[in-house]
Amino acid sequence: MSDWTPFAAGRAMLTDASACSSDDRPFAQALAGPHLSTPVAAAVFSAYAAAVTAAGLWAYCRRNTGRG
């Protein structure tokens, strides 16, 4: 489950272990942590960012209009 947190997805998104040589690949995977592919990690990170943005927009609009 920890692979799906925004911080773990961000690390996996920025570390492409497949670009490393076969000798360095285990080290890169251990450094990145989660075993998500780069596109999946980018999608997870973007989904978290969209959810936080939507929650912030909702709270901002609710505060400014005084309605729920």
PDB file of N, CA, C and O in Angstrom:
ATOM      1  N   MET A   1       0.817  -1.195   0.000  1.00  0.00           N
ATOM      2  CA  MET A   1       0.000   0.000   0.000  1.00  0.00           C
ATOM      3  C   MET A   1       0.862   1.261   0.000  1.00  0.00           C
ATOM      4  O   MET A   1       0.437   2.304  -0.496  1.00  0.00           O
ATOM      5  N   SER A   2       2.058   1.170   0.549  1.00  0.00           N
ATOM      6  CA  SER A   2       2.902   2.362   0.614  1.00  0.00           C
ATOM      7  C   SER A   2       3.411   2.792  -0.764  1.00  0.00           C
ATOM      8  O   SER A   2       3.894   3.914  -0.918  1.00  0.00           O
ATOM      9  N   ASP A   3       3.309   1.914  -1.766  1.00  0.00           N
ATOM     10  CA  ASP A   3       3.715   2.294  -3.120  1.00  0.00           C
ATOM     11  C   ASP A   3       2.777   3.345  -3.711  1.00  0.00           C
ATOM     12  O   ASP A   3       3.152   4.043  -4.653  1.00  0.00           O
ATOM     13  N   TRP A   4       1.580   3.465  -3.181  1.00  0.00           N
ATOM     14  CA  TRP A   4       0.549   4.307  -3.779  1.00  0.00           C
ATOM     15  C   TRP A   4       0.430   5.669  -3.097  1.00  0.00           C
ATOM     16  O   TRP A   4      -0.501   6.415  -3.401  1.00  0.00           O
ATOM     17  N   THR A   5       1.338   6.016  -2.189  1.00  0.00           N
ATOM     18  CA  THR A   5       1.315   7.341  -1.586  1.00  0.00           C
ATOM     19  C   THR A   5       1.914   8.347  -2.569  1.00  0.00           C
ATOM     20  O   THR A   5       2.691   7.958  -3.442  1.00  0.00           O
ATOM     21  N   PRO A   6       1.568   9.633  -2.446  1.00  0.00           N
ATOM     22  CA  PRO A   6       2.089  10.597  -3.412  1.00  0.00           C
ATOM     23  C   PRO A   6       3.612  10.721  -3.387  1.00  0.00           C
ATOM     24  O   PRO A   6       4.226  10.934  -4.432  1.00  0.00           O
ATOM     25  N   PHE A   7       4.224  10.592  -2.221  1.00  0.00           N
ATOM     26  CA  PHE A   7       5.680  10.720  -2.138  1.00  0.00           C
ATOM     27  C   PHE A   7       6.376   9.529  -2.799  1.00  0.00           C
ATOM     28  O   PHE A   7       7.373   9.704  -3.500  1.00  0.00           O
ATOM     29  N   ALA A   8       5.855   8.324  -2.577  1.00  0.00           N
ATOM     30  CA  ALA A   8       6.433   7.141  -3.203  1.00  0.00           C
ATOM     31  C   ALA A   8       6.227   7.181  -4.717  1.00  0.00           C
ATOM     32  O   ALA A   8       7.118   6.810  -5.482  1.00  0.00           O
ATOM     33  N   ALA A   9       5.054   7.630  -5.140  1.00  0.00           N
ATOM     34  CA  ALA A   9       4.790   7.727  -6.582  1.00  0.00           C
ATOM     35  C   ALA A   9       5.706   8.771  -7.219  1.00  0.00           C
ATOM     36  O   ALA A   9       6.179   8.577  -8.338  1.00  0.00           O
ATOM     37  N   GLY A  10       5.955   9.862  -6.524  1.00  0.00           N
ATOM     38  CA  GLY A  10       6.874  10.880  -7.043  1.00  0.00           C
ATOM     39  C   GLY A  10       8.286  10.354  -7.198  1.00  0.00           C
ATOM     40  O   GLY A  10       8.960  10.650  -8.184  1.00  0.00           O
ATOM     41  N   ARG A  11       8.737   9.569  -6.221  1.00  0.00           N
ATOM     42  CA  ARG A  11      10.073   8.959  -6.317  1.00  0.00           C
ATOM     43  C   ARG A  11      10.140   7.992  -7.487  1.00  0.00           C
ATOM     44  O   ARG A  11      11.115   7.986  -8.238  1.00  0.00           O
ATOM     45  N   ALA A  12       9.107   7.175  -7.643  1.00  0.00           N
ATOM     46  CA  ALA A  12       9.090   6.205  -8.745  1.00  0.00           C
ATOM     47  C   ALA A  12       8.989   6.903 -10.088  1.00  0.00           C
ATOM     48  O   ALA A  12       9.541   6.434 -11.083  1.00  0.00           O
ATOM     49  N   MET A  13       8.284   8.022 -10.115  1.00  0.00           N
ATOM     50  CA  MET A  13       8.124   8.765 -11.359  1.00  0.00           C
ATOM     51  C   MET A  13       9.465   9.367 -11.807  1.00  0.00           C
ATOM     52  O   MET A  13       9.737   9.447 -13.005  1.00  0.00           O
ATOM     53  N   LEU A  14      10.280   9.780 -10.872  1.00  0.00           N
ATOM     54  CA  LEU A  14      11.535  10.441 -11.199  1.00  0.00           C
ATOM     55  C   LEU A  14      12.716   9.490 -11.340  1.00  0.00           C
ATOM     56  O   LEU A  14      13.783   9.904 -11.795  1.00  0.00           O
ATOM     57  N   THR A  15      12.552   8.226 -10.961  1.00  0.00           N
ATOM     58  CA  THR A  15      13.629   7.243 -11.043  1.00  0.00           C
ATOM     59  C   THR A  15      13.232   6.166 -12.030  1.00  0.00           C
ATOM     60  O   THR A  15      12.358   5.349 -11.737  1.00  0.00           O
ATOM     61  N   ASP A  16      13.855   6.151 -13.187  1.00  0.00           N
ATOM     62  CA  ASP A  16      13.580   5.147 -14.207  1.00  0.00           C
ATOM     63  C   ASP A  16      14.647   4.069 -14.127  1.00  0.00           C
ATOM     64  O   ASP A  16      15.727   4.205 -14.703  1.00  0.00           O
ATOM     65  N   ALA A  17      14.338   2.996 -13.407  1.00  0.00           N
ATOM     66  CA  ALA A  17      15.316   1.927 -13.211  1.00  0.00           C
ATOM     67  C   ALA A  17      15.584   1.158 -14.495  1.00  0.00           C
ATOM     68  O   ALA A  17      16.640   0.540 -14.635  1.00  0.00           O
ATOM     69  N   SER A  18      14.653   1.188 -15.428  1.00  0.00           N
ATOM     70  CA  SER A  18      14.868   0.445 -16.675  1.00  0.00           C
ATOM     71  C   SER A  18      15.975   1.071 -17.527  1.00  0.00           C
ATOM     72  O   SER A  18      16.515   0.408 -18.412  1.00  0.00           O
ATOM     73  N   ALA A  19      16.315   2.319 -17.278  1.00  0.00           N
ATOM     74  CA  ALA A  19      17.372   2.975 -18.033  1.00  0.00           C
ATOM     75  C   ALA A  19      18.761   2.633 -17.490  1.00  0.00           C
ATOM     76  O   ALA A  19      19.767   2.952 -18.123  1.00  0.00           O
ATOM     77  N   CYS A  20      18.821   1.992 -16.337  1.00  0.00           N
ATOM     78  CA  CYS A  20      20.106   1.641 -15.728  1.00  0.00           C
ATOM     79  C   CYS A  20      20.621   0.332 -16.309  1.00  0.00           C
ATOM     80  O   CYS A  20      19.862  -0.469 -16.854  1.00  0.00           O
ATOM     81  N   SER A  21      21.917   0.138 -16.179  1.00  0.00           N
ATOM     82  CA  SER A  21      22.499  -1.128 -16.619  1.00  0.00           C
ATOM     83  C   SER A  21      22.018  -2.250 -15.703  1.00  0.00           C
ATOM     84  O   SER A  21      21.504  -1.995 -14.614  1.00  0.00           O
ATOM     85  N   SER A  22      22.187  -3.479 -16.147  1.00  0.00           N
ATOM     86  CA  SER A  22      21.685  -4.614 -15.365  1.00  0.00           C
ATOM     87  C   SER A  22      22.383  -4.717 -14.008  1.00  0.00           C
ATOM     88  O   SER A  22      21.800  -5.234 -13.055  1.00  0.00           O
ATOM     89  N   ASP A  23      23.610  -4.238 -13.908  1.00  0.00           N
ATOM     90  CA  ASP A  23      24.322  -4.272 -12.635  1.00  0.00           C
ATOM     91  C   ASP A  23      23.798  -3.223 -11.661  1.00  0.00           C
ATOM     92  O   ASP A  23      23.755  -3.458 -10.454  1.00  0.00           O
ATOM     93  N   ASP A  24      23.405  -2.077 -12.180  1.00  0.00           N
ATOM     94  CA  ASP A  24      22.953  -0.980 -11.328  1.00  0.00           C
ATOM     95  C   ASP A  24      21.450  -0.981 -11.081  1.00  0.00           C
ATOM     96  O   ASP A  24      20.970  -0.240 -10.224  1.00  0.00           O
ATOM     97  N   ARG A  25      20.706  -1.786 -11.804  1.00  0.00           N
ATOM     98  CA  ARG A  25      19.236  -1.776 -11.690  1.00  0.00           C
ATOM     99  C   ARG A  25      18.732  -2.109 -10.287  1.00  0.00           C
ATOM    100  O   ARG A  25      17.836  -1.416  -9.807  1.00  0.00           O
ATOM    101  N   PRO A  26      19.258  -3.138  -9.594  1.00  0.00           N
ATOM    102  CA  PRO A  26      18.766  -3.412  -8.229  1.00  0.00           C
ATOM    103  C   PRO A  26      18.983  -2.238  -7.269  1.00  0.00           C
ATOM    104  O   PRO A  26      18.137  -1.960  -6.419  1.00  0.00           O
ATOM    105  N   PHE A  27      20.112  -1.559  -7.409  1.00  0.00           N
ATOM    106  CA  PHE A  27      20.370  -0.397  -6.557  1.00  0.00           C
ATOM    107  C   PHE A  27      19.383   0.723  -6.844  1.00  0.00           C
ATOM    108  O   PHE A  27      18.872   1.353  -5.918  1.00  0.00           O
ATOM    109  N   ALA A  28      19.110   0.978  -8.119  1.00  0.00           N
ATOM    110  CA  ALA A  28      18.166   2.032  -8.484  1.00  0.00           C
ATOM    111  C   ALA A  28      16.762   1.702  -8.006  1.00  0.00           C
ATOM    112  O   ALA A  28      16.035   2.590  -7.559  1.00  0.00           O
ATOM    113  N   GLN A  29      16.369   0.427  -8.095  1.00  0.00           N
ATOM    114  CA  GLN A  29      15.047   0.027  -7.618  1.00  0.00           C
ATOM    115  C   GLN A  29      14.951   0.145  -6.108  1.00  0.00           C
ATOM    116  O   GLN A  29      13.911   0.541  -5.582  1.00  0.00           O
ATOM    117  N   ALA A  30      16.022  -0.194  -5.406  1.00  0.00           N
ATOM    118  CA  ALA A  30      16.012  -0.054  -3.948  1.00  0.00           C
ATOM    119  C   ALA A  30      15.981   1.411  -3.543  1.00  0.00           C
ATOM    120  O   ALA A  30      15.357   1.768  -2.544  1.00  0.00           O
ATOM    121  N   LEU A  31      16.644   2.253  -4.308  1.00  0.00           N
ATOM    122  CA  LEU A  31      16.659   3.683  -4.016  1.00  0.00           C
ATOM    123  C   LEU A  31      15.290   4.309  -4.259  1.00  0.00           C
ATOM    124  O   LEU A  31      14.839   5.146  -3.477  1.00  0.00           O
ATOM    125  N   ALA A  32      14.628   3.905  -5.344  1.00  0.00           N
ATOM    126  CA  ALA A  32      13.317   4.467  -5.678  1.00  0.00           C
ATOM    127  C   ALA A  32      12.254   3.972  -4.719  1.00  0.00           C
ATOM    128  O   ALA A  32      11.326   4.713  -4.395  1.00  0.00           O
ATOM    129  N   GLY A  33      12.367   2.744  -4.262  1.00  0.00           N
ATOM    130  CA  GLY A  33      11.392   2.205  -3.330  1.00  0.00           C
ATOM    131  C   GLY A  33      10.244   1.495  -4.018  1.00  0.00           C
ATOM    132  O   GLY A  33      10.290   0.274  -4.165  1.00  0.00           O
ATOM    133  N   PRO A  34       9.221   2.208  -4.442  1.00  0.00           N
ATOM    134  CA  PRO A  34       8.057   1.532  -5.004  1.00  0.00           C
ATOM    135  C   PRO A  34       8.363   0.886  -6.348  1.00  0.00           C
ATOM    136  O   PRO A  34       9.277   1.295  -7.065  1.00  0.00           O
ATOM    137  N   HIS A  35       7.591  -0.112  -6.663  1.00  0.00           N
ATOM    138  CA  HIS A  35       7.800  -0.856  -7.905  1.00  0.00           C
ATOM    139  C   HIS A  35       6.774  -0.459  -8.958  1.00  0.00           C
ATOM    140  O   HIS A  35       6.329  -1.297  -9.742  1.00  0.00           O
ATOM    141  N   LEU A  36       6.404   0.796  -8.977  1.00  0.00           N
ATOM    142  CA  LEU A  36       5.473   1.290  -9.991  1.00  0.00           C
ATOM    143  C   LEU A  36       6.254   1.706 -11.229  1.00  0.00           C
ATOM    144  O   LEU A  36       7.373   2.210 -11.133  1.00  0.00           O
ATOM    145  N   SER A  37       5.652   1.490 -12.386  1.00  0.00           N
ATOM    146  CA  SER A  37       6.298   1.969 -13.605  1.00  0.00           C
ATOM    147  C   SER A  37       6.161   3.488 -13.666  1.00  0.00           C
ATOM    148  O   SER A  37       5.343   4.073 -12.956  1.00  0.00           O
ATOM    149  N   THR A  38       6.956   4.115 -14.506  1.00  0.00           N
ATOM    150  CA  THR A  38       6.948   5.572 -14.593  1.00  0.00           C
ATOM    151  C   THR A  38       5.584   6.134 -14.991  1.00  0.00           C
ATOM    152  O   THR A  38       5.134   7.093 -14.365  1.00  0.00           O
ATOM    153  N   PRO A  39       4.900   5.583 -16.006  1.00  0.00           N
ATOM    154  CA  PRO A  39       3.580   6.129 -16.357  1.00  0.00           C
ATOM    155  C   PRO A  39       2.537   5.948 -15.251  1.00  0.00           C
ATOM    156  O   PRO A  39       1.726   6.840 -15.008  1.00  0.00           O
ATOM    157  N   VAL A  40       2.561   4.799 -14.588  1.00  0.00           N
ATOM    158  CA  VAL A  40       1.604   4.561 -13.500  1.00  0.00           C
ATOM    159  C   VAL A  40       1.895   5.503 -12.333  1.00  0.00           C
ATOM    160  O   VAL A  40       0.971   6.059 -11.739  1.00  0.00           O
ATOM    161  N   ALA A  41       3.159   5.681 -12.006  1.00  0.00           N
ATOM    162  CA  ALA A  41       3.531   6.586 -10.924  1.00  0.00           C
ATOM    163  C   ALA A  41       3.118   8.022 -11.244  1.00  0.00           C
ATOM    164  O   ALA A  41       2.660   8.746 -10.360  1.00  0.00           O
ATOM    165  N   ALA A  42       3.277   8.433 -12.491  1.00  0.00           N
ATOM    166  CA  ALA A  42       2.869   9.779 -12.893  1.00  0.00           C
ATOM    167  C   ALA A  42       1.351   9.937 -12.774  1.00  0.00           C
ATOM    168  O   ALA A  42       0.866  10.988 -12.355  1.00  0.00           O
ATOM    169  N   ALA A  43       0.612   8.902 -13.139  1.00  0.00           N
ATOM    170  CA  ALA A  43      -0.846   8.955 -13.025  1.00  0.00           C
ATOM    171  C   ALA A  43      -1.291   9.023 -11.564  1.00  0.00           C
ATOM    172  O   ALA A  43      -2.207   9.773 -11.226  1.00  0.00           O
ATOM    173  N   VAL A  44      -0.646   8.245 -10.702  1.00  0.00           N
ATOM    174  CA  VAL A  44      -0.982   8.271  -9.266  1.00  0.00           C
ATOM    175  C   VAL A  44      -0.676   9.639  -8.683  1.00  0.00           C
ATOM    176  O   VAL A  44      -1.497  10.201  -7.957  1.00  0.00           O
ATOM    177  N   PHE A  45       0.493  10.181  -8.989  1.00  0.00           N
ATOM    178  CA  PHE A  45       0.871  11.491  -8.469  1.00  0.00           C
ATOM    179  C   PHE A  45      -0.076  12.574  -8.973  1.00  0.00           C
ATOM    180  O   PHE A  45      -0.469  13.458  -8.212  1.00  0.00           O
ATOM    181  N   SER A  46      -0.447  12.510 -10.256  1.00  0.00           N
ATOM    182  CA  SER A  46      -1.375  13.495 -10.821  1.00  0.00           C
ATOM    183  C   SER A  46      -2.767  13.381 -10.204  1.00  0.00           C
ATOM    184  O   SER A  46      -3.438  14.392  -9.996  1.00  0.00           O
ATOM    185  N   ALA A  47      -3.201  12.166  -9.915  1.00  0.00           N
ATOM    186  CA  ALA A  47      -4.505  11.981  -9.284  1.00  0.00           C
ATOM    187  C   ALA A  47      -4.531  12.587  -7.878  1.00  0.00           C
ATOM    188  O   ALA A  47      -5.509  13.231  -7.498  1.00  0.00           O
ATOM    189  N   TYR A  48      -3.468  12.385  -7.111  1.00  0.00           N
ATOM    190  CA  TYR A  48      -3.380  13.007  -5.792  1.00  0.00           C
ATOM    191  C   TYR A  48      -3.373  14.536  -5.912  1.00  0.00           C
ATOM    192  O   TYR A  48      -4.049  15.225  -5.148  1.00  0.00           O
ATOM    193  N   ALA A  49      -2.617  15.052  -6.859  1.00  0.00           N
ATOM    194  CA  ALA A  49      -2.555  16.503  -7.040  1.00  0.00           C
ATOM    195  C   ALA A  49      -3.916  17.063  -7.443  1.00  0.00           C
ATOM    196  O   ALA A  49      -4.310  18.129  -6.970  1.00  0.00           O
ATOM    197  N   ALA A  50      -4.635  16.362  -8.308  1.00  0.00           N
ATOM    198  CA  ALA A  50      -5.968  16.806  -8.719  1.00  0.00           C
ATOM    199  C   ALA A  50      -6.946  16.757  -7.547  1.00  0.00           C
ATOM    200  O   ALA A  50      -7.776  17.653  -7.398  1.00  0.00           O
ATOM    201  N   ALA A  51      -6.856  15.730  -6.723  1.00  0.00           N
ATOM    202  CA  ALA A  51      -7.756  15.615  -5.568  1.00  0.00           C
ATOM    203  C   ALA A  51      -7.500  16.729  -4.556  1.00  0.00           C
ATOM    204  O   ALA A  51      -8.443  17.313  -4.022  1.00  0.00           O
ATOM    205  N   VAL A  52      -6.241  17.022  -4.293  1.00  0.00           N
ATOM    206  CA  VAL A  52      -5.914  18.099  -3.350  1.00  0.00           C
ATOM    207  C   VAL A  52      -6.334  19.452  -3.918  1.00  0.00           C
ATOM    208  O   VAL A  52      -6.821  20.309  -3.180  1.00  0.00           O
ATOM    209  N   THR A  53      -6.152  19.650  -5.216  1.00  0.00           N
ATOM    210  CA  THR A  53      -6.569  20.894  -5.857  1.00  0.00           C
ATOM    211  C   THR A  53      -8.083  21.063  -5.792  1.00  0.00           C
ATOM    212  O   THR A  53      -8.577  22.154  -5.506  1.00  0.00           O
ATOM    213  N   ALA A  54      -8.815  19.989  -6.055  1.00  0.00           N
ATOM    214  CA  ALA A  54     -10.280  20.043  -6.000  1.00  0.00           C
ATOM    215  C   ALA A  54     -10.764  20.331  -4.580  1.00  0.00           C
ATOM    216  O   ALA A  54     -11.698  21.110  -4.392  1.00  0.00           O
ATOM    217  N   ALA A  55     -10.145  19.719  -3.591  1.00  0.00           N
ATOM    218  CA  ALA A  55     -10.529  19.973  -2.200  1.00  0.00           C
ATOM    219  C   ALA A  55     -10.225  21.419  -1.811  1.00  0.00           C
ATOM    220  O   ALA A  55     -11.021  22.057  -1.123  1.00  0.00           O
ATOM    221  N   GLY A  56      -9.096  21.928  -2.241  1.00  0.00           N
ATOM    222  CA  GLY A  56      -8.758  23.321  -1.955  1.00  0.00           C
ATOM    223  C   GLY A  56      -9.697  24.294  -2.640  1.00  0.00           C
ATOM    224  O   GLY A  56     -10.096  25.293  -2.041  1.00  0.00           O
ATOM    225  N   LEU A  57     -10.055  24.020  -3.878  1.00  0.00           N
ATOM    226  CA  LEU A  57     -11.001  24.870  -4.601  1.00  0.00           C
ATOM    227  C   LEU A  57     -12.361  24.857  -3.928  1.00  0.00           C
ATOM    228  O   LEU A  57     -12.996  25.902  -3.777  1.00  0.00           O
ATOM    229  N   TRP A  58     -12.809  23.677  -3.524  1.00  0.00           N
ATOM    230  CA  TRP A  58     -14.099  23.560  -2.837  1.00  0.00           C
ATOM    231  C   TRP A  58     -14.079  24.365  -1.528  1.00  0.00           C
ATOM    232  O   TRP A  58     -15.023  25.101  -1.242  1.00  0.00           O
ATOM    233  N   ALA A  59     -13.022  24.231  -0.746  1.00  0.00           N
ATOM    234  CA  ALA A  59     -12.926  24.966   0.518  1.00  0.00           C
ATOM    235  C   ALA A  59     -12.855  26.473   0.275  1.00  0.00           C
ATOM    236  O   ALA A  59     -13.476  27.249   1.002  1.00  0.00           O
ATOM    237  N   TYR A  60     -12.112  26.884  -0.729  1.00  0.00           N
ATOM    238  CA  TYR A  60     -11.997  28.310  -1.058  1.00  0.00           C
ATOM    239  C   TYR A  60     -13.338  28.881  -1.477  1.00  0.00           C
ATOM    240  O   TYR A  60     -13.741  29.943  -1.004  1.00  0.00           O
ATOM    241  N   CYS A  61     -14.031  28.179  -2.364  1.00  0.00           N
ATOM    242  CA  CYS A  61     -15.344  28.675  -2.823  1.00  0.00           C
ATOM    243  C   CYS A  61     -16.360  28.684  -1.693  1.00  0.00           C
ATOM    244  O   CYS A  61     -17.180  29.597  -1.601  1.00  0.00           O
ATOM    245  N   ARG A  62     -16.312  27.688  -0.846  1.00  0.00           N
ATOM    246  CA  ARG A  62     -17.253  27.634   0.278  1.00  0.00           C
ATOM    247  C   ARG A  62     -16.998  28.774   1.254  1.00  0.00           C
ATOM    248  O   ARG A  62     -17.940  29.369   1.778  1.00  0.00           O
ATOM    249  N   ARG A  63     -15.749  29.075   1.495  1.00  0.00           N
ATOM    250  CA  ARG A  63     -15.425  30.151   2.429  1.00  0.00           C
ATOM    251  C   ARG A  63     -15.834  31.508   1.874  1.00  0.00           C
ATOM    252  O   ARG A  63     -16.329  32.360   2.613  1.00  0.00           O
ATOM    253  N   ASN A  64     -15.630  31.713   0.575  1.00  0.00           N
ATOM    254  CA  ASN A  64     -15.932  33.020  -0.027  1.00  0.00           C
ATOM    255  C   ASN A  64     -17.412  33.252  -0.264  1.00  0.00           C
ATOM    256  O   ASN A  64     -17.853  34.402  -0.266  1.00  0.00           O
ATOM    257  N   THR A  65     -18.191  32.204  -0.463  1.00  0.00           N
ATOM    258  CA  THR A  65     -19.610  32.382  -0.714  1.00  0.00           C
ATOM    259  C   THR A  65     -20.429  32.253   0.560  1.00  0.00           C
ATOM    260  O   THR A  65     -21.568  32.715   0.616  1.00  0.00           O
ATOM    261  N   GLY A  66     -19.854  31.624   1.590  1.00  0.00           N
ATOM    262  CA  GLY A  66     -20.565  31.456   2.837  1.00  0.00           C
ATOM    263  C   GLY A  66     -21.607  30.355   2.777  1.00  0.00           C
ATOM    264  O   GLY A  66     -22.425  30.210   3.686  1.00  0.00           O
ATOM    265  N   ARG A  67     -21.575  29.585   1.707  1.00  0.00           N
ATOM    266  CA  ARG A  67     -22.520  28.474   1.562  1.00  0.00           C
ATOM    267  C   ARG A  67     -21.748  27.178   1.365  1.00  0.00           C
ATOM    268  O   ARG A  67     -20.555  27.201   1.064  1.00  0.00           O
ATOM    269  N   GLY A  68     -22.425  26.056   1.533  1.00  0.00           N
ATOM    270  CA  GLY A  68     -21.787  24.757   1.382  1.00  0.00           C
ATOM    271  C   GLY A  68     -22.050  24.074   0.121  1.00  0.00           C
ATOM    272  O   GLY A  68     -21.553  22.969  -0.097  1.00  0.00           O
TER     273      GLY A  68
END
